[in-house]
Amino acid sequence: MVMSGPIVLTDNRYGKSENRVVRFYKENARHEIRDVNVSTTLRGDFAAAYIEGDQRHVLPTDTQKHTAFVYAKKPGLDTVEDYAIALATHFVDTVEPVSSARIDVDSYGWQRVSVDGREHDHTWVRQGPEVRTAAVTVAGKGDARQTWVIGGIKDLVLLKSTGSEFADFLTDEYTTLAPTHDRVLATSLIVQWRFAEIGGFDWDEVYDGIRATLLELFATTYSKALQQTLYAMGNAVLERFPVLAEIRLSAPNKHHFEYDLAQFGIENKGEVCWAADRPYGSIHATLQRADAPEAGLAWVP
């Protein structure tokens, strides 16, 4: 087929990615720390910049960077969600060509160092590898404004040494995998949850509760497959937190294979394993309430 129709710009967006912002609170001798990676993305009336090189509607990405740092001071970084809402609202309210703004935040955890059994006032050790995430989109001005908030966690590495199986699966002429009724189950979770409402609750309490629920269900669910475990985790989170509309879970299956020690005359009852980093199974699940509000721009990158 020969195509001859006009070429049009169907989508565009721009911003400043991965601004590394570290905010200290030093109101007294016991300091606090917030450590984040902030990315800004603006959508709006920017077609002329792409088609004609006309920059008159373009707020420089360098300005977006400065704004991310300014907003870490005022209103501050008490919670990543409130910070992202304030930053996105600023761009929509103050930059006329902007129709929507999305703020993505990765928040890195730090734990206080203890000296002689007492927490130190201004020294921390980095936690990890898990990272708290937030993605906020604000669109429209005045009464037409809409705000979407997605919370999340990534690189949440979990492992259980038993309580998992994989058997009775479909086979064909290329299947060599043997069924097992006792295996290691390990993964590095990426989980995101969409809020059905904004405000009236504590962002940090919800995050801590969701994280605890994910850990609990991973540990206590007898797993016939990683798919089943993801569903159990997502279902429990939605049941326990009515402020959520939807949850998305992504989990690589980090395989641990029992190593063949019999070749050396040594018995191995699942005690020595080879941790294979690739290839790996890639499992995904999305759970949503039947009466959930429309997602709108919440998941648009």
C-alpha positions as a Markdown table, in Angstrom:
| # | Residue | x | y | z |
|---|---|---|---|---|
| 1 | Met | 0.0 | 0.0 | 0.0 |
| 2 | Val | 1.3 | 3.4 | -1.0 |
| 3 | Met | 0.6 | 6.1 | 1.6 |
| 4 | Ser | 0.2 | 9.7 | 0.4 |
| 5 | Gly | -1.7 | 11.5 | 3.2 |
| 6 | Pro | -0.4 | 14.5 | 5.0 |
| 7 | Ile | 2.1 | 14.0 | 7.9 |
| 8 | Val | 0.9 | 15.4 | 11.2 |
| 9 | Leu | 2.4 | 15.7 | 14.7 |
| 10 | Thr | 0.1 | 13.5 | 16.8 |
| 11 | Asp | 1.7 | 13.8 | 20.2 |
| 12 | Asn | 4.5 | 15.7 | 21.9 |
| 13 | Arg | 5.8 | 16.2 | 25.4 |
| 14 | Tyr | 9.0 | 17.5 | 26.9 |
| 15 | Gly | 10.6 | 18.0 | 30.3 |
| 16 | Lys | 13.6 | 17.6 | 32.6 |
| 17 | Ser | 14.4 | 14.1 | 33.7 |
| 18 | Glu | 16.1 | 12.8 | 36.8 |
| 19 | Asn | 16.7 | 15.9 | 38.9 |
| 20 | Arg | 18.5 | 14.5 | 42.0 |
| 21 | Val | 17.2 | 16.5 | 44.9 |
| 22 | Val | 18.3 | 16.0 | 48.5 |
| 23 | Arg | 16.4 | 18.0 | 51.1 |
| 24 | Phe | 17.6 | 18.2 | 54.7 |
| 25 | Tyr | 15.3 | 19.5 | 57.5 |
| 26 | Lys | 17.5 | 21.2 | 60.2 |
| 27 | Glu | 15.0 | 22.9 | 62.5 |
| 28 | Asn | 16.7 | 21.3 | 65.5 |
| 29 | Ala | 19.7 | 19.1 | 66.4 |
| 30 | Arg | 17.9 | 16.0 | 65.0 |
| 31 | His | 18.0 | 16.4 | 61.2 |
| 32 | Glu | 15.7 | 14.7 | 58.7 |
| 33 | Ile | 16.5 | 13.7 | 55.1 |
| 34 | Arg | 14.4 | 13.4 | 51.9 |
| 35 | Asp | 16.3 | 12.0 | 48.9 |
| 36 | Val | 14.4 | 12.0 | 45.6 |
| 37 | Asn | 14.9 | 11.7 | 41.8 |
| 38 | Val | 12.4 | 14.0 | 40.1 |
| 39 | Ser | 11.3 | 14.1 | 36.4 |
| 40 | Thr | 9.0 | 16.7 | 35.0 |
| 41 | Thr | 6.9 | 16.3 | 31.8 |
| 42 | Leu | 4.8 | 19.0 | 30.2 |
| 43 | Arg | 2.1 | 18.6 | 27.5 |
| 44 | Gly | 0.4 | 21.5 | 25.7 |
| 45 | Asp | 0.6 | 23.9 | 22.8 |
| 46 | Phe | 4.1 | 23.2 | 21.7 |
| 47 | Ala | 3.6 | 22.1 | 18.1 |
| 48 | Ala | 5.3 | 25.2 | 16.7 |
| 49 | Ala | 8.5 | 24.3 | 18.5 |
| 50 | Tyr | 8.6 | 21.0 | 16.7 |
| 51 | Ile | 7.4 | 22.0 | 13.3 |
| 52 | Glu | 8.9 | 25.5 | 13.0 |
| 53 | Gly | 11.5 | 25.8 | 15.7 |
| 54 | Asp | 9.4 | 28.5 | 17.4 |
| 55 | Gln | 10.3 | 28.4 | 21.1 |
| 56 | Arg | 7.9 | 31.2 | 22.3 |
| 57 | His | 5.6 | 28.7 | 24.1 |
| 58 | Val | 8.5 | 26.6 | 25.5 |
| 59 | Leu | 9.4 | 26.9 | 29.2 |
| 60 | Pro | 13.1 | 25.8 | 29.3 |
| 61 | Thr | 13.8 | 22.4 | 30.8 |
| 62 | Asp | 16.4 | 24.2 | 32.9 |
| 63 | Thr | 13.7 | 26.3 | 34.4 |
| 64 | Gln | 11.8 | 23.1 | 35.2 |
| 65 | Lys | 14.9 | 21.8 | 37.0 |
| 66 | His | 15.2 | 25.0 | 39.1 |
| 67 | Thr | 11.5 | 24.8 | 40.0 |
| 68 | Ala | 11.9 | 21.2 | 41.3 |
| 69 | Phe | 14.6 | 22.4 | 43.6 |
| 70 | Val | 12.7 | 25.4 | 44.8 |
| 71 | Tyr | 9.6 | 23.3 | 45.6 |
| 72 | Ala | 11.8 | 21.0 | 47.7 |
| 73 | Lys | 12.3 | 24.0 | 50.0 |
| 74 | Lys | 8.8 | 25.5 | 49.8 |
| 75 | Pro | 6.3 | 24.0 | 50.2 |
| 76 | Gly | 8.8 | 21.1 | 50.9 |
| 77 | Leu | 9.2 | 17.4 | 50.7 |
| 78 | Asp | 7.3 | 16.1 | 53.7 |
| 79 | Thr | 5.6 | 13.5 | 51.4 |
| 80 | Val | 6.5 | 12.8 | 47.8 |
| 81 | Glu | 2.8 | 12.8 | 46.7 |
| 82 | Asp | 2.1 | 16.3 | 48.1 |
| 83 | Tyr | 5.4 | 17.6 | 46.6 |
| 84 | Ala | 4.5 | 16.2 | 43.2 |
| 85 | Ile | 1.0 | 17.6 | 43.3 |
| 86 | Ala | 2.3 | 21.0 | 44.2 |
| 87 | Leu | 4.9 | 21.0 | 41.4 |
| 88 | Ala | 2.5 | 19.7 | 38.7 |
| 89 | Thr | -0.1 | 22.3 | 39.8 |
| 90 | His | 2.4 | 25.1 | 39.5 |
| 91 | Phe | 3.3 | 24.3 | 35.9 |
| 92 | Val | -0.4 | 24.1 | 34.9 |
| 93 | Asp | -1.4 | 27.2 | 36.7 |
| 94 | Thr | 1.5 | 29.5 | 35.8 |
| 95 | Val | 2.6 | 28.4 | 32.3 |
| 96 | Glu | -0.2 | 29.3 | 29.9 |
| 97 | Pro | 0.6 | 26.9 | 27.0 |
| 98 | Val | 0.7 | 23.9 | 29.4 |
| 99 | Ser | -2.4 | 21.8 | 29.4 |
| 100 | Ser | -1.1 | 19.0 | 31.7 |
| 101 | Ala | 2.0 | 18.3 | 33.8 |
| 102 | Arg | 3.3 | 15.0 | 35.0 |
| 103 | Ile | 5.8 | 14.6 | 37.9 |
| 104 | Asp | 7.5 | 11.3 | 38.5 |
| 105 | Val | 9.4 | 10.9 | 41.8 |
| 106 | Asp | 11.7 | 8.1 | 43.0 |
| 107 | Ser | 12.2 | 8.3 | 46.7 |
| 108 | Tyr | 15.3 | 6.7 | 48.3 |
| 109 | Gly | 15.2 | 5.4 | 51.9 |
| 110 | Trp | 17.8 | 6.2 | 54.5 |
| 111 | Gln | 18.0 | 4.7 | 58.0 |
| 112 | Arg | 19.6 | 6.4 | 60.9 |
| 113 | Val | 23.0 | 5.0 | 62.1 |
| 114 | Ser | 22.9 | 3.8 | 65.7 |
| 115 | Val | 25.9 | 4.5 | 68.0 |
| 116 | Asp | 26.0 | 2.8 | 71.4 |
| 117 | Gly | 22.4 | 1.8 | 71.0 |
| 118 | Arg | 21.1 | 5.3 | 70.2 |
| 119 | Glu | 20.1 | 6.7 | 66.8 |
| 120 | His | 22.5 | 9.4 | 65.5 |
| 121 | Asp | 21.0 | 12.8 | 64.9 |
| 122 | His | 22.5 | 13.5 | 61.5 |
| 123 | Thr | 24.0 | 10.3 | 60.1 |
| 124 | Trp | 22.2 | 7.7 | 57.9 |
| 125 | Val | 22.9 | 4.5 | 55.9 |
| 126 | Arg | 21.2 | 4.1 | 52.6 |
| 127 | Gln | 18.4 | 1.5 | 52.4 |
| 128 | Gly | 17.8 | -0.5 | 49.3 |
| 129 | Pro | 17.5 | -1.7 | 46.8 |
| 130 | Glu | 13.8 | -0.9 | 47.0 |
| 131 | Val | 12.6 | 2.6 | 45.9 |
| 132 | Arg | 9.3 | 4.3 | 46.7 |
| 133 | Thr | 7.7 | 5.9 | 43.6 |
| 134 | Ala | 5.0 | 8.4 | 42.9 |
| 135 | Ala | 3.6 | 9.7 | 39.6 |
| 136 | Val | 1.2 | 12.7 | 39.6 |
| 137 | Thr | -0.6 | 14.2 | 36.6 |
| 138 | Val | -2.5 | 17.5 | 36.8 |
| 139 | Ala | -4.6 | 18.6 | 33.7 |
| 140 | Gly | -6.8 | 21.5 | 33.0 |
| 141 | Lys | -7.2 | 24.9 | 34.6 |
| 142 | Gly | -9.7 | 26.2 | 37.1 |
| 143 | Asp | -12.9 | 24.2 | 37.5 |
| 144 | Ala | -11.8 | 21.9 | 34.7 |
| 145 | Arg | -8.8 | 20.7 | 36.7 |
| 146 | Gln | -8.3 | 17.0 | 37.3 |
| 147 | Thr | -5.5 | 15.3 | 39.3 |
| 148 | Trp | -4.4 | 11.7 | 39.3 |
| 149 | Val | -2.0 | 10.1 | 41.8 |
| 150 | Ile | -0.2 | 6.8 | 41.4 |
| 151 | Gly | 1.9 | 5.5 | 44.3 |
| 152 | Gly | 4.3 | 2.7 | 44.0 |
| 153 | Ile | 7.4 | 0.7 | 44.9 |
| 154 | Lys | 10.0 | -0.9 | 42.7 |
| 155 | Asp | 13.0 | -3.2 | 43.2 |
| 156 | Leu | 11.3 | -4.8 | 46.1 |
| 157 | Val | 13.3 | -8.1 | 46.2 |
| 158 | Leu | 11.6 | -11.0 | 47.9 |
| 159 | Leu | 12.5 | -14.7 | 48.3 |
| 160 | Lys | 10.9 | -17.7 | 50.0 |
| 161 | Ser | 12.8 | -21.0 | 50.3 |
| 162 | Thr | 9.7 | -23.2 | 50.1 |
| 163 | Gly | 5.9 | -22.9 | 50.0 |
| 164 | Ser | 5.9 | -22.7 | 46.2 |
| 165 | Glu | 5.3 | -25.2 | 43.4 |
| 166 | Phe | 4.9 | -25.3 | 39.6 |
| 167 | Ala | 3.2 | -28.3 | 38.2 |
| 168 | Asp | 0.3 | -29.5 | 35.9 |
| 169 | Phe | 1.2 | -26.9 | 33.3 |
| 170 | Leu | 0.6 | -27.1 | 29.6 |
| 171 | Thr | 3.3 | -29.0 | 27.6 |
| 172 | Asp | 4.2 | -29.5 | 24.0 |
| 173 | Glu | 6.9 | -31.1 | 22.0 |
| 174 | Tyr | 9.4 | -28.5 | 23.1 |
| 175 | Thr | 8.7 | -28.7 | 26.9 |
| 176 | Thr | 11.6 | -30.0 | 29.0 |
| 177 | Leu | 10.7 | -28.4 | 32.3 |
| 178 | Ala | 10.0 | -30.9 | 35.0 |
| 179 | Pro | 7.1 | -30.2 | 37.4 |
| 180 | Thr | 8.1 | -29.4 | 41.0 |
| 181 | His | 6.1 | -29.3 | 44.2 |
| 182 | Asp | 8.8 | -27.6 | 46.3 |
| 183 | Arg | 10.8 | -24.7 | 44.8 |
| 184 | Val | 12.4 | -21.4 | 45.7 |
| 185 | Leu | 10.2 | -18.4 | 44.7 |
| 186 | Ala | 12.0 | -15.1 | 44.2 |
| 187 | Thr | 11.2 | -11.9 | 42.5 |
| 188 | Ser | 12.0 | -8.2 | 42.3 |
| 189 | Leu | 8.6 | -6.5 | 42.4 |
| 190 | Ile | 7.4 | -3.4 | 40.7 |
| 191 | Val | 4.0 | -2.3 | 42.0 |
| 192 | Gln | 1.9 | 0.8 | 41.3 |
| 193 | Trp | -1.5 | 1.7 | 42.7 |
| 194 | Arg | -3.9 | 4.4 | 41.5 |
| 195 | Phe | -5.7 | 6.4 | 44.1 |
| 196 | Ala | -9.5 | 6.8 | 43.7 |
| 197 | Glu | -9.5 | 10.0 | 45.7 |
| 198 | Ile | -7.0 | 12.5 | 47.0 |
| 199 | Gly | -6.8 | 13.8 | 50.5 |
| 200 | Gly | -8.4 | 12.8 | 53.8 |
| 201 | Phe | -5.7 | 10.2 | 54.6 |
| 202 | Asp | -2.0 | 10.0 | 55.4 |
| 203 | Trp | 0.1 | 9.2 | 52.3 |
| 204 | Asp | 2.9 | 7.6 | 54.3 |
| 205 | Glu | 0.6 | 5.4 | 56.3 |
| 206 | Val | -1.0 | 4.1 | 53.2 |
| 207 | Tyr | 2.4 | 3.4 | 51.6 |
| 208 | Asp | 3.6 | 1.6 | 54.7 |
| 209 | Gly | 0.4 | -0.4 | 54.9 |
| 210 | Ile | 0.5 | -1.5 | 51.3 |
| 211 | Arg | 4.2 | -2.5 | 51.6 |
| 212 | Ala | 3.4 | -4.6 | 54.7 |
| 213 | Thr | 0.5 | -6.2 | 52.9 |
| 214 | Leu | 2.7 | -7.2 | 49.9 |
| 215 | Leu | 5.3 | -8.8 | 52.2 |
| 216 | Glu | 2.7 | -10.6 | 54.3 |
| 217 | Leu | 0.8 | -12.1 | 51.3 |
| 218 | Phe | 4.1 | -13.1 | 49.6 |
| 219 | Ala | 5.1 | -15.0 | 52.7 |
| 220 | Thr | 1.8 | -16.6 | 53.7 |
| 221 | Thr | 0.3 | -17.5 | 50.3 |
| 222 | Tyr | 1.1 | -21.1 | 49.3 |
| 223 | Ser | 2.0 | -20.4 | 45.7 |
| 224 | Lys | 1.0 | -22.8 | 42.8 |
| 225 | Ala | 2.4 | -20.1 | 40.5 |
| 226 | Leu | 3.8 | -16.6 | 40.7 |
| 227 | Gln | 0.6 | -15.5 | 38.9 |
| 228 | Gln | -1.5 | -16.7 | 41.8 |
| 229 | Thr | 0.8 | -15.0 | 44.3 |
| 230 | Leu | 0.5 | -11.6 | 42.4 |
| 231 | Tyr | -3.3 | -11.9 | 42.4 |
| 232 | Ala | -3.4 | -12.6 | 46.1 |
| 233 | Met | -1.2 | -9.7 | 46.9 |
| 234 | Gly | -3.1 | -7.2 | 44.7 |
| 235 | Asn | -6.5 | -8.4 | 45.9 |
| 236 | Ala | -5.4 | -8.0 | 49.6 |
| 237 | Val | -4.2 | -4.5 | 48.9 |
| 238 | Leu | -7.4 | -3.4 | 47.3 |
| 239 | Glu | -9.5 | -5.0 | 50.0 |
| 240 | Arg | -7.5 | -3.3 | 52.8 |
| 241 | Phe | -7.2 | 0.1 | 51.3 |
| 242 | Pro | -10.6 | 1.5 | 49.9 |
| 243 | Val | -8.8 | 4.7 | 48.8 |
| 244 | Leu | -7.3 | 2.7 | 45.9 |
| 245 | Ala | -9.0 | 2.2 | 42.5 |
| 246 | Glu | -6.5 | -0.1 | 40.8 |
| 247 | Ile | -3.2 | -1.9 | 41.3 |
| 248 | Arg | -0.6 | -3.1 | 38.8 |
| 249 | Leu | 2.1 | -5.7 | 39.6 |
| 250 | Ser | 5.1 | -6.7 | 37.6 |
| 251 | Ala | 7.3 | -9.5 | 38.7 |
| 252 | Pro | 10.3 | -11.2 | 37.1 |
| 253 | Asn | 10.5 | -14.8 | 38.2 |
| 254 | Lys | 14.1 | -15.0 | 39.6 |
| 255 | His | 14.8 | -18.7 | 39.1 |
| 256 | His | 16.8 | -20.6 | 41.7 |
| 257 | Phe | 17.8 | -24.1 | 40.4 |
| 258 | Glu | 19.0 | -26.9 | 42.6 |
| 259 | Tyr | 22.6 | -27.4 | 41.7 |
| 260 | Asp | 23.7 | -30.9 | 40.7 |
| 261 | Leu | 25.9 | -32.1 | 43.5 |
| 262 | Ala | 25.2 | -35.8 | 42.8 |
| 263 | Gln | 28.0 | -35.7 | 40.2 |
| 264 | Phe | 30.3 | -35.3 | 43.2 |
| 265 | Gly | 28.6 | -37.9 | 45.3 |
| 266 | Ile | 27.0 | -35.2 | 47.5 |
| 267 | Glu | 23.2 | -35.2 | 48.3 |
| 268 | Asn | 21.5 | -31.9 | 47.7 |
| 269 | Lys | 17.9 | -31.5 | 49.1 |
| 270 | Gly | 17.3 | -28.0 | 47.8 |
| 271 | Glu | 20.1 | -26.6 | 50.0 |
| 272 | Val | 22.5 | -25.3 | 47.3 |
| 273 | Cys | 21.0 | -23.4 | 44.4 |
| 274 | Trp | 22.2 | -21.7 | 41.3 |
| 275 | Ala | 20.6 | -18.2 | 41.1 |
| 276 | Ala | 20.1 | -17.6 | 37.3 |
| 277 | Asp | 19.8 | -13.9 | 36.5 |
| 278 | Arg | 18.5 | -14.5 | 32.9 |
| 279 | Pro | 16.5 | -15.5 | 31.1 |
| 280 | Tyr | 13.6 | -15.1 | 33.5 |
| 281 | Gly | 9.8 | -15.4 | 33.5 |
| 282 | Ser | 8.0 | -12.0 | 33.3 |
| 283 | Ile | 4.7 | -12.0 | 35.1 |
| 284 | His | 2.2 | -9.1 | 35.1 |
| 285 | Ala | -1.2 | -8.5 | 36.7 |
| 286 | Thr | -3.7 | -5.6 | 36.9 |
| 287 | Leu | -6.5 | -5.6 | 39.4 |
| 288 | Gln | -9.2 | -2.9 | 39.5 |
| 289 | Arg | -12.5 | -2.3 | 41.3 |
| 290 | Ala | -15.6 | -2.7 | 39.2 |
| 291 | Asp | -16.7 | 0.8 | 40.2 |
| 292 | Ala | -13.3 | 2.4 | 39.9 |
| 293 | Pro | -13.3 | 6.0 | 38.5 |
| 294 | Glu | -11.8 | 6.3 | 35.0 |
| 295 | Ala | -8.0 | 6.3 | 34.8 |
| 296 | Gly | -7.9 | 9.4 | 32.5 |
| 297 | Leu | -4.3 | 10.5 | 32.1 |
| 298 | Ala | -3.1 | 8.6 | 35.2 |
| 299 | Trp | -1.0 | 6.0 | 33.3 |
| 300 | Val | 0.0 | 8.2 | 30.4 |
| 301 | Pro | 3.8 | 8.6 | 30.5 |
